[in-house]
Amino acid sequence: MKFDKSKSPSQTITKGKNMKTETRKKQLISLMFKKGEITASEVFHISNANQYFADLENQGITKSRWLYDENGRRKCKVRSIKDYARAKSLVKG
């Protein structure tokens, strides 16, 4: 992380972290286009995928619902695309 003394501490994060966040969001959206619905356990190659899912949901691009297993004991959150136009623009842009 690079620090710029002319900026406040909250503004010192470089673009590298933001670019990584956007890349991860694009990867998740692309997987949703391919599979329809995905869970965080399916994207084990993305560390802490839930933070990106939450951000996409707060932006109104995706939605989530709870899904129970066949025994009805365990549940997990399944994510899917809510706004296809915004999702496509995020992936292309």
Helices and strands as residue ranges (DSSP letters): G 9-11, H 15-35, E 37-38, G 40-42, H 49-58, E 62-68, E 75-81, H 84-92
